[in-house]
Every structure is written in structure tokens, then in C-alpha cells.
């Protein structure tokens, strides 16, 4: 077999894993093919939701370590102390309650690939400890003095400009240069609109309903700006399948209302008008369509599809309607009530934790 024929076959196989017809989709497949053949540290860059985690797994499954573990680590989920024990494990008695030892994720990944998602969220202290792993492939478990070496490939991802973070003192320059061996930037979906239809159809097949999109539904999706990128598109397809009656093809009326409204103008995420449209549509989804706060606001916020300002705008509008009464606000947002007020307390805790709670006196 000639080398070019082998490359074409590899790219054809990757088309199943990396869907799209745009030049950038082709560039992603080429990068995944080449990255799978080497063992260097890789840094993936791009906005939230573009599919950096999926690309990391494709690189692993097409590489030399494909038969070994692929271990993802979300650097934005755990506190500093928990992150250390999760990454490096601990010995028995390392801290109060540690009756037995625990193997860390770095050791679990030995022989395979460890993927650090949103690496910029690591604290400076954890960055210093992680630097040893990157430089020497070595670590110490919490409570242990022995150094353990591992054979791992490291892939990291970020939606932050790490160079800027270094300049601002939020990220270590030595760690940045160690991670920056090979970099690839995944473009946002709004810059590769040719891929929207292919991706939507791919996600629809995954739903297993045997349906198709009507032309008007595809037109709505192709003209939307997708601030949440591929993740938002996947969620939109799932929502459309749910809204569409069984055994019918998906029409534009089954697409989530905020996508239809978003077609009025294509704007990049973060613009004032886009943010304004977004909070109003989400608010109406709860008040008029009786959808739950947890599905409409809470989940997109945790997945970074909407920001704090959007949540605060929704809360402000709700408090205006309820004259500052948070219990009435919880009912307005379809949060189930119970004798223990579990849902209401969870709602308030969420607002406080993320600095979205507004002074009720402003609205009375």
C-alpha cells in the first residue's frame, strides 16, 4: 500500500469519529491522525463546548496507547485539597477519616493517557505539584514521602488564553511552556457553519428515533450563532426529539424557542444584545412553558453555556414580578415544593454560592 493510500484510509476512519465537511473538520481529522502517532504532550485550545474532550479521546483511541486507560480530569470541579487526593491518591491515615489508601487518577492512567480539561482552573499550588508530573512523570501520594513514577501521555485543554494568564500571574510560565509542546485550536461552531447539518444529523442518529430533519428545522440551526458550540447543538437536537411527536420528522416548531429567536441576528457570544435575548428566552421558558429552573438555567450555567450576568438578569426579572419574595420566585421557576423545603433551600444555596442572589429589599 502506498503511503498516501494509508493516510486516506486513516482519514476515512476518523470521519466516523470527527463529523463535518468544513476545512476545519478536515484539519481536526488530520491533527488527530498525526497526534495519534506520537507521544508528545498536547494542549488543545478553544471555547467551551467545541469538543476538546472528544478530540482528546479520539487522539488516544487512534494512538499507541489505545488499549490502555483514558482518564479524564475536570480541573474546575474539585477544591484544591480534594484535587490533590484525586490526582495523587493518599496513604492510610494521611488525614482524618483516611482509614485506607486510595489510588490517584495519575497512577490509574499509568500506561495510558490522562486528559486535564480546563487546566487553567488549577490553583497555583496545584500547578506547582502538577509541574513535577509533566516534567518527570512522577508524583507523591498525600501522606507519602516516596516518589512514584508513571508512564503516561498528557493532553490538556483550556478555553482560556494561557499566555495572557501567565502575564496576569494566574498561570505558571514554566508549566505553560511544558504543556505547550504541540497545540491545536478547535474553532467555534459559528466559524464552521457547514458542519452544523452534518453534526445535527449525527446527533439525531444517536438518539435512535429513526427520524429526519425537515428543511425548515435545518435552516433554523444553520442560521443560529451557537454560543455553546457543539455541546449546545447536541442538547438542541435532544430537546427537539423530545418536543416532536412520535413517528414525525422534526420541524422548525420543535426546535427550542431561543434558537428561533437567535436567528434574528448572528452575533458572537458576549455581545450585549445576545445576552439580553438569551435571558429573556430562558425566563419565558420557565414562566410561559412551565419548564424547570434546574433544566433551563442551572444546568446550562454549570456547563458554562450561560454566565453569571445572564442568571442574575433572570433572577432580577423574577424578583420584580414577585416583589422580592424568593419563595414565590421558586414557585414561579417551577421548583418543586416539599415540607422540608429541600428544593427551595437548594435554589437559595445555588444563588448564594455563585453570587447570583440579589437583595430582596430592592424590589419592595
C-alpha positions as a Markdown table, in Angstrom:
| # | Residue | x | y | z |
|---|---|---|---|---|
| 1 | Unk | 0.0 | 0.0 | 0.0 |
| 2 | Unk | 1.3 | 3.5 | -0.9 |
| 3 | Unk | 1.7 | 6.0 | 2.0 |
| 4 | Unk | -1.0 | 8.3 | 0.6 |
| 5 | Unk | -3.5 | 5.4 | 0.4 |
| 6 | Unk | -2.8 | 4.6 | 4.1 |
| 7 | Unk | -3.4 | 8.2 | 5.0 |
| 8 | Unk | -6.7 | 8.3 | 3.1 |
| 9 | Unk | -7.9 | 5.2 | 4.8 |
| 10 | Unk | -7.0 | 6.6 | 8.3 |
| 11 | Unk | -8.8 | 9.8 | 7.5 |
| 12 | Unk | -11.9 | 7.9 | 6.3 |
| 13 | Unk | -12.0 | 6.0 | 9.6 |
| 14 | Unk | -11.7 | 9.3 | 11.5 |
| 15 | Unk | -14.7 | 10.7 | 9.6 |
| 16 | Unk | -16.9 | 8.4 | 11.8 |
| 17 | Unk | -15.4 | 9.9 | 15.0 |
| 18 | Unk | -15.0 | 13.5 | 13.9 |
| 19 | Unk | -18.1 | 14.6 | 11.9 |
| 20 | Unk | -18.0 | 17.5 | 9.5 |
| 21 | Unk | -17.4 | 18.7 | 5.9 |
| 22 | Unk | -15.7 | 22.0 | 6.5 |
| 23 | Unk | -12.0 | 22.6 | 6.0 |
| 24 | Unk | -11.6 | 22.9 | 9.8 |
| 25 | Unk | -13.2 | 19.5 | 10.3 |
| 26 | Unk | -10.7 | 18.1 | 7.9 |
| 27 | Unk | -7.9 | 19.9 | 9.8 |
| 28 | Unk | -9.1 | 18.3 | 13.0 |
| 29 | Unk | -9.1 | 14.8 | 11.5 |
| 30 | Unk | -5.6 | 15.4 | 10.1 |
| 31 | Unk | -4.4 | 16.6 | 13.5 |
| 32 | Unk | -5.9 | 13.6 | 15.3 |
| 33 | Unk | -4.3 | 11.2 | 12.9 |
| 34 | Unk | -0.8 | 12.8 | 13.3 |
| 35 | Unk | -1.1 | 13.3 | 17.0 |
| 36 | Unk | -2.0 | 9.6 | 17.5 |
| 37 | Unk | 1.3 | 8.6 | 16.0 |
| 38 | Unk | 3.4 | 10.5 | 18.5 |
| 39 | Unk | 3.6 | 10.5 | 22.3 |
| 40 | Unk | 4.1 | 14.2 | 23.0 |
| 41 | Unk | 2.2 | 16.4 | 25.4 |
| 42 | Unk | -0.7 | 18.2 | 23.6 |
| 43 | Unk | -2.5 | 21.4 | 24.5 |
| 44 | Unk | -6.0 | 21.8 | 23.0 |
| 45 | Unk | -7.4 | 25.3 | 22.9 |
| 46 | Unk | -10.9 | 26.6 | 22.1 |
| 47 | Unk | -14.2 | 27.9 | 23.5 |
| 48 | Unk | -16.3 | 25.9 | 25.9 |
| 49 | Unk | -18.4 | 23.2 | 24.1 |
| 50 | Unk | -16.3 | 22.9 | 20.9 |
| 51 | Unk | -15.4 | 19.3 | 21.6 |
| 52 | Unk | -11.9 | 19.4 | 23.0 |
| 53 | Unk | -12.7 | 16.5 | 25.3 |
| 54 | Unk | -13.9 | 14.4 | 22.4 |
| 55 | Unk | -10.8 | 15.3 | 20.3 |
| 56 | Unk | -8.6 | 14.2 | 23.2 |
| 57 | Unk | -10.3 | 10.8 | 23.4 |
| 58 | Unk | -10.1 | 10.4 | 19.6 |
| 59 | Unk | -6.3 | 11.1 | 19.7 |
| 60 | Unk | -6.0 | 8.4 | 22.5 |
| 61 | Unk | -8.0 | 5.8 | 20.7 |
| 62 | Unk | -6.0 | 6.3 | 17.5 |
| 63 | Unk | -2.7 | 6.2 | 19.2 |
| 64 | Unk | -0.1 | 3.8 | 20.6 |
| 65 | Unk | -1.8 | 3.7 | 24.0 |
| 66 | Unk | -5.3 | 2.9 | 22.7 |
| 67 | Unk | -5.6 | -0.4 | 24.6 |
| 68 | Unk | -4.7 | 1.4 | 27.9 |
| 69 | Unk | -6.8 | 3.7 | 30.1 |
| 70 | Unk | -8.0 | 7.1 | 29.1 |
| 71 | Unk | -8.5 | 9.1 | 32.3 |
| 72 | Unk | -10.3 | 12.5 | 32.1 |
| 73 | Unk | -9.9 | 15.0 | 34.9 |
| 74 | Unk | -12.1 | 18.1 | 35.2 |
| 75 | Unk | -10.0 | 20.7 | 36.8 |
| 76 | Unk | -12.9 | 23.0 | 37.5 |
| 77 | Unk | -14.9 | 20.7 | 39.7 |
| 78 | Unk | -12.9 | 19.9 | 42.8 |
| 79 | Unk | -11.4 | 22.1 | 45.6 |
| 80 | Unk | -7.7 | 22.3 | 45.9 |
| 81 | Unk | -7.4 | 19.7 | 48.7 |
| 82 | Unk | -9.8 | 17.3 | 47.0 |
| 83 | Unk | -8.0 | 17.7 | 43.7 |
| 84 | Unk | -4.7 | 16.7 | 45.2 |
| 85 | Unk | -6.0 | 13.5 | 46.7 |
| 86 | Unk | -8.0 | 12.7 | 43.5 |
| 87 | Unk | -4.9 | 13.2 | 41.3 |
| 88 | Unk | -2.2 | 11.6 | 43.5 |
| 89 | Unk | -4.1 | 9.4 | 45.9 |
| 90 | Unk | -3.4 | 9.1 | 49.6 |
| 91 | Unk | -1.9 | 6.7 | 52.1 |
| 92 | Unk | -3.9 | 5.2 | 55.1 |
| 93 | Unk | -4.0 | 7.8 | 57.9 |
| 94 | Unk | -2.9 | 10.6 | 55.6 |
| 95 | Unk | -5.8 | 12.7 | 57.1 |
| 96 | Unk | -8.7 | 12.3 | 59.4 |
| 97 | Unk | -11.0 | 9.6 | 58.1 |
| 98 | Unk | -8.5 | 8.1 | 55.7 |
| 99 | Unk | -8.7 | 4.5 | 57.1 |
| 100 | Unk | -7.4 | 3.0 | 53.9 |
| 101 | Unk | -5.3 | 4.2 | 51.0 |
| 102 | Unk | -6.6 | 5.4 | 47.7 |
| 103 | Unk | -5.0 | 5.2 | 44.2 |
| 104 | Unk | -5.0 | 8.6 | 42.4 |
| 105 | Unk | -6.0 | 9.3 | 38.8 |
| 106 | Unk | -2.4 | 9.8 | 37.7 |
| 107 | Unk | -1.5 | 6.3 | 38.8 |
| 108 | Unk | -4.7 | 4.8 | 37.3 |
| 109 | Unk | -3.6 | 6.3 | 34.0 |
| 110 | Unk | -0.2 | 4.6 | 34.1 |
| 111 | Unk | 0.4 | 3.2 | 30.6 |
| 112 | Unk | -2.4 | 5.3 | 29.1 |
| 113 | Unk | -3.5 | 8.9 | 28.6 |
| 114 | Unk | -4.6 | 11.4 | 31.2 |
| 115 | Unk | -6.7 | 14.3 | 30.0 |
| 116 | Unk | -6.8 | 17.5 | 32.0 |
| 117 | Unk | -9.9 | 19.6 | 31.0 |
| 118 | Unk | -9.8 | 23.3 | 31.7 |
| 119 | Unk | -6.3 | 23.2 | 33.0 |
| 120 | Unk | -6.3 | 26.9 | 33.8 |
| 121 | Unk | -8.7 | 26.2 | 36.7 |
| 122 | Unk | -5.8 | 24.6 | 38.7 |
| 123 | Unk | -4.7 | 26.7 | 41.6 |
| 124 | Unk | -1.1 | 28.0 | 41.6 |
| 125 | Unk | -0.2 | 25.5 | 44.3 |
| 126 | Unk | -1.6 | 22.6 | 42.3 |
| 127 | Unk | 0.1 | 23.9 | 39.2 |
| 128 | Unk | 3.4 | 23.6 | 41.1 |
| 129 | Unk | 2.7 | 20.0 | 42.0 |
| 130 | Unk | 1.4 | 19.1 | 38.6 |
| 131 | Unk | 4.6 | 20.5 | 37.1 |
| 132 | Unk | 6.5 | 17.6 | 38.6 |
| 133 | Unk | 4.1 | 15.2 | 36.8 |
| 134 | Unk | 4.6 | 16.9 | 33.4 |
| 135 | Unk | 8.4 | 17.3 | 33.8 |
| 136 | Unk | 9.3 | 14.0 | 35.4 |
| 137 | Unk | 6.2 | 11.8 | 35.1 |
| 138 | Unk | 6.5 | 11.5 | 38.9 |
| 139 | Unk | 4.3 | 12.3 | 41.9 |
| 140 | Unk | 3.9 | 11.7 | 45.7 |
| 141 | Unk | 0.7 | 10.5 | 47.2 |
| 142 | Unk | -0.7 | 12.6 | 50.0 |
| 143 | Unk | 0.9 | 11.4 | 53.3 |
| 144 | Unk | 3.7 | 9.6 | 51.5 |
| 145 | Unk | 7.4 | 10.5 | 51.1 |
| 146 | Unk | 8.1 | 8.1 | 48.3 |
| 147 | Unk | 8.1 | 9.3 | 44.7 |
| 148 | Unk | 6.2 | 7.2 | 42.2 |
| 149 | Unk | 6.9 | 7.3 | 38.5 |
| 150 | Unk | 4.3 | 6.7 | 35.8 |
| 151 | Unk | 4.3 | 6.2 | 32.1 |
| 152 | Unk | 1.6 | 8.4 | 30.8 |
| 153 | Unk | 0.7 | 10.7 | 27.9 |
| 154 | Unk | -0.7 | 14.1 | 28.9 |
| 155 | Unk | -3.3 | 16.0 | 27.0 |
| 156 | Unk | -4.6 | 19.3 | 28.4 |
| 157 | Unk | -7.3 | 21.6 | 27.3 |
| 158 | Unk | -8.3 | 25.2 | 28.1 |
| 159 | Unk | -10.8 | 27.8 | 27.0 |
| 160 | Unk | -8.5 | 30.5 | 28.4 |
| 161 | Unk | -5.6 | 32.3 | 26.7 |
| 162 | Unk | -2.8 | 30.8 | 28.8 |
| 163 | Unk | -0.3 | 33.3 | 27.6 |
| 164 | Unk | -2.5 | 36.1 | 28.9 |
| 165 | Unk | -3.0 | 34.1 | 32.2 |
| 166 | Unk | 0.8 | 33.9 | 32.5 |
| 167 | Unk | 1.1 | 37.6 | 32.0 |
| 168 | Unk | -1.5 | 38.2 | 34.7 |
| 169 | Unk | 0.2 | 35.9 | 37.2 |
| 170 | Unk | -2.7 | 33.3 | 37.1 |
| 171 | Unk | -0.7 | 30.6 | 35.5 |
| 172 | Unk | 2.9 | 29.4 | 35.9 |
| 173 | Unk | 5.1 | 30.2 | 32.9 |
| 174 | Unk | 7.2 | 27.0 | 33.4 |
| 175 | Unk | 4.1 | 24.8 | 33.3 |
| 176 | Unk | 2.7 | 26.7 | 30.3 |
| 177 | Unk | 5.9 | 26.1 | 28.3 |
| 178 | Unk | 5.9 | 22.4 | 29.3 |
| 179 | Unk | 2.3 | 21.9 | 28.2 |
| 180 | Unk | 2.9 | 24.0 | 25.0 |
| 181 | Unk | 4.8 | 21.3 | 23.1 |
| 182 | Unk | 2.1 | 20.8 | 20.4 |
| 183 | Unk | -1.0 | 23.0 | 20.3 |
| 184 | Unk | -4.2 | 22.9 | 18.3 |
| 185 | Unk | -7.1 | 25.3 | 18.4 |
| 186 | Unk | -10.6 | 24.0 | 17.8 |
| 187 | Unk | -12.7 | 26.7 | 16.0 |
| 188 | Unk | -16.1 | 27.7 | 17.4 |
| 189 | Unk | -19.1 | 26.3 | 15.5 |
| 190 | Unk | -20.2 | 29.7 | 14.3 |
| 191 | Unk | -17.0 | 29.8 | 12.2 |
| 192 | Unk | -17.7 | 26.4 | 10.5 |
| 193 | Unk | -21.4 | 26.5 | 9.8 |
| 194 | Unk | -21.0 | 24.0 | 7.0 |
| 195 | Unk | -20.7 | 21.4 | 9.8 |
| 196 | Unk | -24.0 | 22.2 | 11.6 |
| 197 | Unk | -26.2 | 20.0 | 9.4 |
| 198 | Unk | -23.8 | 17.0 | 9.4 |
| 199 | Unk | -23.4 | 17.2 | 13.2 |
| 200 | Unk | -27.2 | 17.6 | 13.8 |
| 201 | Unk | -27.9 | 14.6 | 11.7 |
| 202 | Unk | -25.2 | 12.6 | 13.5 |
| 203 | Unk | -26.7 | 13.5 | 16.9 |
| 204 | Unk | -30.2 | 12.6 | 15.6 |
| 205 | Unk | -29.0 | 9.2 | 14.7 |
| 206 | Unk | -27.5 | 8.8 | 18.2 |
| 207 | Unk | -31.0 | 9.5 | 19.6 |
| 208 | Unk | -32.1 | 6.3 | 17.9 |
| 209 | Unk | -35.5 | 7.6 | 16.9 |
| 210 | Unk | -35.2 | 6.9 | 13.1 |
| 211 | Unk | -36.4 | 10.5 | 12.3 |
| 212 | Unk | -35.2 | 13.2 | 9.9 |
| 213 | Unk | -35.0 | 17.0 | 10.0 |
| 214 | Unk | -37.4 | 19.0 | 7.8 |
| 215 | Unk | -35.6 | 21.7 | 5.7 |
| 216 | Unk | -37.1 | 24.5 | 7.9 |
| 217 | Unk | -35.5 | 22.9 | 11.0 |
| 218 | Unk | -32.1 | 22.6 | 9.4 |
| 219 | Unk | -32.4 | 26.3 | 8.2 |
| 220 | Unk | -33.1 | 27.4 | 11.8 |
| 221 | Unk | -30.0 | 25.5 | 13.1 |
| 222 | Unk | -27.7 | 26.6 | 10.2 |
| 223 | Unk | -28.6 | 30.3 | 10.9 |
| 224 | Unk | -28.1 | 30.2 | 14.6 |
| 225 | Unk | -24.8 | 31.5 | 16.1 |
| 226 | Unk | -24.2 | 28.6 | 18.6 |
| 227 | Unk | -22.6 | 30.4 | 21.6 |
| 228 | Unk | -22.5 | 27.0 | 23.4 |
| 229 | Unk | -20.9 | 25.3 | 20.3 |
| 230 | Unk | -21.2 | 21.6 | 19.6 |
| 231 | Unk | -22.4 | 20.8 | 23.1 |
| 232 | Unk | -25.3 | 23.2 | 22.6 |
| 233 | Unk | -26.2 | 21.7 | 19.2 |
| 234 | Unk | -26.3 | 18.2 | 20.7 |
| 235 | Unk | -28.6 | 19.5 | 23.5 |
| 236 | Unk | -30.8 | 21.2 | 21.0 |
| 237 | Unk | -31.2 | 18.0 | 19.0 |
| 238 | Unk | -32.1 | 16.1 | 22.1 |
| 239 | Unk | -34.7 | 18.8 | 23.0 |
| 240 | Unk | -36.2 | 18.7 | 19.5 |
| 241 | Unk | -36.6 | 14.9 | 19.6 |
| 242 | Unk | -38.5 | 15.3 | 22.9 |
| 243 | Unk | -40.7 | 18.1 | 21.6 |
| 244 | Unk | -41.6 | 16.4 | 18.4 |
| 245 | Unk | -44.5 | 13.9 | 18.4 |
| 246 | Unk | -43.5 | 10.3 | 17.9 |
| 247 | Unk | -43.1 | 9.0 | 14.3 |
| 248 | Unk | -42.9 | 12.5 | 12.9 |
| 249 | Unk | -40.0 | 14.3 | 11.3 |
| 250 | Unk | -38.6 | 17.3 | 13.2 |
| 251 | Unk | -39.9 | 20.7 | 12.1 |
| 252 | Unk | -38.7 | 24.2 | 12.9 |
| 253 | Unk | -41.5 | 24.5 | 15.5 |
| 254 | Unk | -39.9 | 21.6 | 17.5 |
| 255 | Unk | -36.6 | 23.5 | 17.8 |
| 256 | Unk | -36.1 | 25.2 | 21.2 |
| 257 | Unk | -37.5 | 28.8 | 21.1 |
| 258 | Unk | -34.2 | 30.5 | 21.9 |
| 259 | Unk | -32.7 | 29.1 | 18.7 |
| 260 | Unk | -35.5 | 30.6 | 16.6 |
| 261 | Unk | -35.2 | 33.9 | 18.3 |
| 262 | Unk | -31.4 | 33.7 | 17.9 |
| 263 | Unk | -31.8 | 33.6 | 14.1 |
| 264 | Unk | -32.8 | 37.3 | 14.1 |
| 265 | Unk | -29.1 | 38.2 | 14.1 |
| 266 | Unk | -25.9 | 36.3 | 14.2 |
| 267 | Unk | -23.7 | 37.7 | 16.9 |
| 268 | Unk | -20.6 | 36.3 | 18.8 |
| 269 | Unk | -21.2 | 35.3 | 22.4 |
| 270 | Unk | -20.8 | 38.0 | 24.9 |
| 271 | Unk | -22.4 | 40.8 | 22.9 |
| 272 | Unk | -24.9 | 42.8 | 25.0 |
| 273 | Unk | -27.9 | 42.2 | 22.7 |
| 274 | Unk | -27.3 | 38.4 | 22.5 |
| 275 | Unk | -27.1 | 38.2 | 26.3 |
| 276 | Unk | -30.3 | 40.2 | 26.5 |
| 277 | Unk | -32.1 | 37.9 | 24.2 |
| 278 | Unk | -30.9 | 34.9 | 26.0 |
| 279 | Unk | -32.0 | 35.7 | 29.5 |
| 280 | Unk | -35.5 | 36.7 | 28.3 |
| 281 | Unk | -36.0 | 33.5 | 26.3 |
| 282 | Unk | -34.9 | 31.3 | 29.2 |
| 283 | Unk | -37.1 | 33.3 | 31.6 |
| 284 | Unk | -40.1 | 32.8 | 29.3 |
| 285 | Unk | -39.3 | 29.1 | 29.0 |
| 286 | Unk | -39.9 | 28.8 | 32.8 |
| 287 | Unk | -42.8 | 31.2 | 33.2 |
| 288 | Unk | -44.7 | 30.5 | 30.0 |
| 289 | Unk | -43.7 | 27.0 | 29.0 |
| 290 | Unk | -43.5 | 25.8 | 32.7 |
| 291 | Unk | -40.0 | 24.4 | 32.3 |
| 292 | Unk | -37.9 | 23.8 | 35.5 |
| 293 | Unk | -35.2 | 26.2 | 36.7 |
| 294 | Unk | -32.9 | 23.2 | 37.1 |
| 295 | Unk | -33.1 | 22.3 | 33.4 |
| 296 | Unk | -33.4 | 25.8 | 31.9 |
| 297 | Unk | -30.9 | 27.8 | 34.0 |
| 298 | Unk | -29.0 | 25.6 | 36.5 |
| 299 | Unk | -27.6 | 23.0 | 34.0 |
| 300 | Unk | -26.6 | 25.4 | 31.3 |
| 301 | Unk | -24.8 | 27.6 | 33.9 |
| 302 | Unk | -22.9 | 24.6 | 35.3 |
| 303 | Unk | -21.9 | 23.6 | 31.7 |
| 304 | Unk | -20.8 | 27.3 | 31.1 |
| 305 | Unk | -23.3 | 27.8 | 28.3 |
| 306 | Unk | -24.6 | 30.9 | 30.2 |
| 307 | Unk | -22.7 | 33.2 | 32.5 |
| 308 | Unk | -23.5 | 34.8 | 35.9 |
| 309 | Unk | -24.8 | 38.0 | 34.4 |
| 310 | Unk | -27.4 | 36.0 | 32.5 |
| 311 | Unk | -28.5 | 34.2 | 35.7 |
| 312 | Unk | -28.7 | 37.5 | 37.6 |
| 313 | Unk | -30.8 | 39.1 | 34.9 |
| 314 | Unk | -33.3 | 36.2 | 35.1 |
| 315 | Unk | -33.4 | 36.5 | 38.9 |
| 316 | Unk | -33.9 | 40.3 | 38.7 |
| 317 | Unk | -36.8 | 39.9 | 36.4 |
| 318 | Unk | -38.4 | 37.2 | 38.6 |
| 319 | Unk | -37.9 | 39.2 | 41.8 |
| 320 | Unk | -39.5 | 42.2 | 40.0 |
| 321 | Unk | -42.6 | 40.0 | 39.3 |
| 322 | Unk | -42.7 | 38.5 | 42.9 |
| 323 | Unk | -41.8 | 41.8 | 44.6 |
| 324 | Unk | -38.7 | 40.4 | 46.2 |
| 325 | Unk | -40.2 | 37.2 | 47.5 |
| 326 | Unk | -37.8 | 34.3 | 47.0 |
| 327 | Unk | -40.4 | 31.6 | 47.9 |
| 328 | Unk | -42.7 | 33.0 | 45.2 |
| 329 | Unk | -39.8 | 33.1 | 42.9 |
| 330 | Unk | -39.1 | 29.4 | 43.4 |
| 331 | Unk | -42.7 | 28.6 | 42.6 |
| 332 | Unk | -42.5 | 30.9 | 39.5 |
| 333 | Unk | -39.5 | 29.0 | 38.3 |
| 334 | Unk | -41.2 | 25.6 | 38.8 |
| 335 | Unk | -39.0 | 24.4 | 41.6 |
| 336 | Unk | -41.0 | 21.6 | 43.4 |
| 337 | Unk | -42.1 | 22.3 | 46.9 |
| 338 | Unk | -42.0 | 19.8 | 49.8 |
| 339 | Unk | -42.4 | 20.0 | 53.6 |
| 340 | Unk | -38.7 | 20.2 | 54.2 |
| 341 | Unk | -38.3 | 22.9 | 51.6 |
| 342 | Unk | -35.4 | 21.0 | 50.1 |
| 343 | Unk | -35.8 | 22.4 | 46.6 |
| 344 | Unk | -36.2 | 26.0 | 47.9 |
| 345 | Unk | -33.0 | 25.7 | 50.1 |
| 346 | Unk | -31.1 | 24.2 | 47.2 |
| 347 | Unk | -32.2 | 27.1 | 45.0 |
| 348 | Unk | -31.0 | 29.7 | 47.5 |
| 349 | Unk | -27.7 | 27.9 | 48.1 |
| 350 | Unk | -27.1 | 27.8 | 44.4 |
| 351 | Unk | -27.7 | 31.6 | 44.1 |
| 352 | Unk | -25.5 | 32.4 | 47.1 |
| 353 | Unk | -22.7 | 30.1 | 46.0 |
| 354 | Unk | -22.5 | 31.7 | 42.6 |
| 355 | Unk | -23.1 | 35.3 | 43.7 |
| 356 | Unk | -26.5 | 35.5 | 41.9 |
| 357 | Unk | -28.7 | 36.3 | 45.0 |
| 358 | Unk | -29.9 | 39.9 | 44.9 |
| 359 | Unk | -31.1 | 41.9 | 47.9 |
| 360 | Unk | -34.9 | 41.4 | 48.1 |
| 361 | Unk | -35.5 | 44.9 | 49.5 |
| 362 | Unk | -34.6 | 46.4 | 46.2 |
| 363 | Unk | -37.9 | 45.0 | 44.8 |
| 364 | Unk | -40.3 | 46.0 | 47.5 |
